[in-house]
Amino acid sequence: MSGARFNRTQRKRWALSTGAALLVLVALTSSAQVVENTLTDQLRRVFPEINRGYIDLNGNGSLDQTDDLNELVPESTLTDARVQGTEILDFALDNVVFLSLEDLQGVQQAVHDAAGVIPELISIRYGVRLMEVIAIKEDQLARGVFSPVALREAHARVNELMTALTTAYKRQGRQDERDFSAARDGLLVVVAQGFPLPDGIADDDRDIMVTLMMHTVQGGNGAAPSATGATVEQRRSAVRALGELQAEESVATLISLLRVDEDLPAALEMKVASIDALGHIGSRQAMTVLLDAYRDNPAGATAPAALRATGRVGGPEAVSLVSDAPRNTLPNDGPGAPSNTATTEAALEAAVSLTSGTRPDRAFLPIFQAYTESPIPGLRRLAVTGLGAYRTRTISDLLVRMVSREREPEVRLSLIDAIAGSGQQNAPTFTALLRAADTEDEERIAVLEAVAGSPSNAALLPSIYRAARLA
């Protein structure tokens, strides 16, 4: 029977060894030794929890170690029971999808500010990669564009969390309360990453989610956690979710967030998020508040968001405000100078929204024409998109002339879309683009897709196809 059960000595040894292991685990998760240098000093400001050996990717204030997500920073550089700066950077870069743009920019600043020979060498090694991932993150957030795989995985995750949320809500037990909170935290992480919510959410699920997001938002100011225990970042994510869900019942709650009299960065970010959500909801009830958000301080931090939101809501007041805004932001040296780019870009985005209908307002036509000469590619791209709504031969000819002198790829792609959608036949322009040696492959694909989707150019497909084969 030897080994069938512990004797007293064995039990004592087992208890001591198990207790020691638990003490080690507690020590690792409650306090981790971070190497001391200027780089890690800066990184601690971005990720305060790194002093406990992990980065809070889930945004719930505690260490998560599951099959899907392990927040403990591994010893990828050196196995010495300490956390090196490069280990923090490697872990952050491996988990970019979980980090906010602000976190990544904070890491970039930390790397940039590092002093000392070794931290400066690390800065050289990681600087370019950080620039690349930040550019990708900015583009994703600006355009809402994600890879099909990432989008599919995010939507599957949302559906899984919604099922857990609804199940826990209906069961209403003590464990269900914990499961419900965990599912909420998971949903807010997905939203914070910039992924759009999937279409076709069932009405019952949507109602629970809207009520939950309103509960998450309420009870705090812009710069502090709410009475419900939600962090500031979670509250911003909940606000964004309400906008995506077009939750008209949340308009009064969102408007109340704009009346918080604080100028702290977190409070301003909450106001911007609320304004953006009101724009996505599109409620006329919010129009007065949105107009005031811009007029009270046209040069303020909330002005760009207010312009974009006003454009989405629409109506004569929006046309009046937005048609004046680009003129009011023009500096002395011409359209779109850097000092006014953010507000001007927002005004042009709003103008594009307001001209997307079947009868675009001609008040915006001279504004779009002026900004085709802007030195800033992003403003030219918006101007081209706006002009594409005016389906006339005159505008089509203007866009065609722009193609020959435009060198920025993003603007050229917008020109192709606008010309194809102008309702005019432009076979010579498209065949020339396909045959030109300096036309990028992405542009050739855009030409073929644009022509295929345009009834006015469908008859030209055979000649376009021949030009493509000759390219």
N, C-alpha and C positions, 0 to 999 in steps of 0.2 A: 504493500500500500504506500511505499515510499513515494512522495511527491503528490499524493492524492489531496493533501491539505497542508496548510502552513503550520509549522510548530511556532512556539512563542518567539524564538530567536528570529525565524524567518519573517514573521509578521512585523517584528520591530524593525528589521532591515528594510522590508518593503515600505513601511510607513515612513521611515527616514528618507529613503530614496525618492519616494513619491512626493513627499513634502518638499524636498530640495528641488525637484523638477518644477513643482508648482511655483516655488519661490523664484526660480529662474524665469519662468514664463511671465509671472507678474512683473518682475524687474524689467524684462524686455518690453512689455507693453505699457508700463507706467513711466519708465525713464530709460532713454537710450543715450549712450555716449556719442555725441556728435563731435567730429574732429573740429578743433578750433582754428579758424582762419577767416579772412575777410569775406570769402565767398560763402561759407556756411553761415556766417553772421547775417548776411543779406538774405540767404534762402530761408532762414528761420522767420524772417518777417513775412515772407510769402506763405510759408507753411509752418505756423507755430507748433503744430502737433508733431513735427519731425523730432522734437525733443523726446517724444515717446516712441520713436522709431517707425512711424508710418505717415502716409499722406492721405488725408481724408477725401478720397475720390468720390465717395458716396454722399458727402456733404451732410452726414447725420451726427457729426461730433464724436464718433467713437470708431474704434478699430474693427473693420470687417475682414474676416478670413473665411471665405466660402469657395466652393468649386468655381464659381463664376467671377469672383472678385477677391483678390488678396491685396490688402492695402499696406502690408508690412514691406518696408524697403529691403530688398535682398542685398546680400554682400556680394556685389558683382565685381568690385574692384579688388578687394582684399579681405580675406577671412580673418578678422581680428576683433570681432564683437564691437566694432565701432562703425559709425555711419560717415562715410566720406562724401565730400561735395559731388564727386563724379557719380557716386551711387545714387544720390538724390536726383541729379540731372538725367541719368540713364532711366531711372524709374519714371520720372515725369515725361520724358520723351516717348517711352514705351506705352504710356497711358494718356496720350494727348487727347483722345476722344472724351475722356472723363473730365478734363481740365477746362476751365473757362478761359476766354481770351484774356481777361484781366490777370489770371494766374500765370499764363504763359508770358505775358508782357512783364509781369513782376520778376519771373525767372530770368528773362532776357536782361532786365535792368540790373539784377543781382550779378549776372555774369559780366556785364559791362563795367560795373563799379568795383569789381574785385581788384584788390591791390596785392602786390607781392609776386615774386617770380613764378611760383607754381600756379596760383590762381589765375595769373595773366596767361599762362600757357593753356590752362583749361579754357579760358575765355576764347582764345583763338580756335581751339579744337571744337567748341560747341556753338560758337557764335553764329556761323552760317546756317547750321541745322535749325537753330532756334528761329532765325529769320524766315526760313522756309516754312516751318510748321505754323508760325504766326500768320504768314501770308495766306496759307491754305485755310486756316481757321477764319480769318477775316473774310475771305472770299465766300466760304460756306455760310457765314452768318449774314453777309450782305445779300447773297443771292438765294439762300435757302436751298443750295445744291449739294447733294450728297451722292456718294456712289450707290448704285442699285443694291449692292450687298449690304452696305451700312444702313441704308434706309429700310431694307427688308428686315434686318436684324432688329433695328430700333422699333419698328412697328410690331414685330412679333413679341418683343419685350413689353411694349405698352399693352398689348392684348392680354399677355400673361398677367401683368400687374393689375389690369382692370378686372380680370376674373377673380384674382385674389382679393381685391378691394370689395367687389360686390358680394363675394361669398362671406367674407368676414362681417360685412355690414348686416347681412341677413341673419347670420348665426348669433352675433351679439354677446359672445362669451368673453371671459377675461383674456384668454389666449387670442381670441379673435380681435380684441382691441389692439394687442401688440402686432398681430399680423396686418391689421388695417393700417397702423402707423408705418410699418415697414414698407408696405406697398405704396403708400403715399410718398414716402421718401424716395423710393425707386422711381416713381413717375416724375417727381420734380427733378431728379438727376437727368433723365432723358430730355426733359424740356429745356433744362439749363444748357445741355449740349447743343441746342439749336435745332434738334430734329422736329419736324412738323408732326402733329398728331395724325394718326391714320383716319381716313375717311370712313364713314359708315358706322361710327360708334352707336350702339343701340341706345334708344331713348332712356331706358332705365339706368344704364351705365353712365350716360352723359349727365343725367340729373344728379346722380351721386357724386360724380367728379366735379361738377360745377359747385355744388353745395360744399364739398370738401375744400376746393380751392378758395372759395369765399371765406370759409372758416380759417384757413391758413393765413390769409391776408389780414384779417381783422385783428384788432387789439394791440397794434403796435404802431410806432411812427416810422418814418422812412429810414432812420439810422439805428434802430434797435430791434431785437427780436420781439415777436408778438406775444401776447398773453397766452397763446396756445402752445408756446414753446418752439415755434418755427423760427429758423434763423433768417437774417435779412436776405441772404441769397435764395433761400427757399421761398420767401414771400415774393421776391421778384419773379421767380419761376412760376409761382402760382398765378401771378398777374398775367404773365405771358400766356399761360394755359387758358385763362378766361378769355383772352383776346382770340386765341386760335379756335376756341369752342364757340365764338361769337355769342357769348352769354349775355344777352340783353338784360337779364335779371341782375347782373353784377354792375351795371352802369353806375348806380348811386354809390356803391362801395368804391369803385375806381375813382369817381369824381372826388370823394372824400379824401383820397390820398393826395390829390393835387392841392388841397387846402392846408397841408402841413407846412407851417411857417418855419422851415429850416433850410439852410444853405450848405449843410454838410454834404460831402460827395455821395454818401450812401442815400441820403434823402433825395438828392437830385436824380440819382439813378432810378430810384423808385418812382419818381414823378415821370421821368422819361418812359419807363416801362408802362406806366398807367396810361399815359397819353397814347402810346403805340397800341395798347390793347383797345382803347376806345375807338381808335381809327379802324382797327380790324373788325370790331363789332358793328361799326357803321351806324350807330344810333344818332338820329337827329337830336335826341335829348341832350347829347353831349356837345353840340355845335357851339353854343355860347361859351362854354368852358374852354374849348379848343381854340376858339378865336382869341379869347382873353389870354390864353397861355402864350400866344405869339405876340399879341399887341402890347402886353404889359412889359415885355422885354425882348424886342426883336433880335438883340445881340446876345441873349442869354443862352444858358445851356439847354433849356427845354424848347427853344424856338424851332430847331430843325425837326424835332419829333412832332411838334404841333402843326407845322406845315404839311408834313407827310400825312398825318392823321386827318387833317382838314380836307386834303385832296381825296382821301379814300371815302370820307362821308359824302362829299359832293354837295351840290346845291348852289344857288346864286351867290350866297355869302362866301362860299369857298372860292368860286371863280373870281370874285372881286378881290379877296385877300391875296390869293396866289398869283394873280396876274400882276399885282403891284409889287410883290415880294422880290422877284429877281431885279427889278429896276432899283428898288430901295437898297439892295445889297451890292450894286455895281460900284466898284472902286474907280478912282480917277483914271487908272491905266487900262481900262477895258474889261470885257466880260470875264468873270471867273478868276480874278486874281486870287492868290492863295489866302489873303487875309479874310476873305468872305466865302471860301469854297464850301464849307459845311452847310451853311444856311442856303447858299445858292443851289447847291446840289439837291437839298431837300425841297426847295421851291420848284426846281425842274422835275423832280420825281412826282410831286403833287400835281404839277401841270400835265404830266404824262397820264396820271390817273384820271384827271378830269377830261382828257381828250380821247379816252379809250372807247367812248360810245360811238353810235352811228353818225352823230352830227357834232363833231368837235367844235368847240367855241373858237372863233377866229381871233379872240383877244390874245391867245397864246402864240399865234403864228409868227408875228415879228420877233417875239422873245426866242423862240426856237431857232429862227433864222440867224439871229444875232449870235447865239451860242454855238453855231456851227464853226465860228471863227475862234472859239476859245482856245487858249494854249493848253488847257487841261483835258486830257483824253476822256475822262469820266463825264465831264460836262458835254463834250461833243457827242458822246454816245447817247446821252439822254435827249439831247436836242434832235438827233437823228431819229430816235424812237418816237419822239413826239411828232415830228414832221410826217412820219409814216402814216399817221392817222388821217392826214389830209390827202385823200385819194384823187389828186389832180395831176395832169400832165406837167404843169409848171413845177410842182414840188418834186415829181419823179425825175424831171430833168436836172433839178438842183442836186438831188441825191446822186444821180449818175455822175455829174461833174465832180462831186466830192470823192468818188471812188478812186479816180485817177491820181489824186494828190494825197489821199489819206494813207498813212503808214502804220498806224497803231492797229494791231490785230483785233482788239475788242471793238473798235469803232468800225472797222471794215466788216466784221460779222454783223453788226447792227445795220449797216448800210445794205447789206445783202438782204436781210430780212425785210427792211423797210421798202426797198425797191420791189421785191417780189410781192409784197402785200399792197402795193400802190394801186393795183387794178389796171396798170398799164403794161403793154407788152414791151419787154426790154431784152430781147434775144441777143442783140449785138453786145450789150454790156456783159451778159452772162457768158457768152461764148468767148469773149475776150478774156474774162477772168479765168476761165477754165484753161485757156491756151497759154496764158502768161507764165513765163518760167518762174517768176517770183511769187506766184500765188501759193499760199500754204495749203497743205492737204486739208486742213480743217475748213478752210474757206471753200475749197472745191466741194467738199461734202455739204457745206451749208447751202451752196448754190443749188445742188441737185435736190436737197430736201426742200428748199424754199420753192423752187419751180414746181416740184411734184405736188406741193400743197396749195398751189395757187391756180384757181380755175382759169384765170386770164392767160396763164402761161402754159397750161397743160398741153396745148397743141404744139408747143415748141419743143417738147421733150425729145423727139427724134434728133433734131439738129443739136440740141444741147448734149445729148448722149454721144453723138459723133465727136463733138468738140472735146468731151471728157476723155474719149478713147485716144484722141490725138495728143492729149496733154502729156 
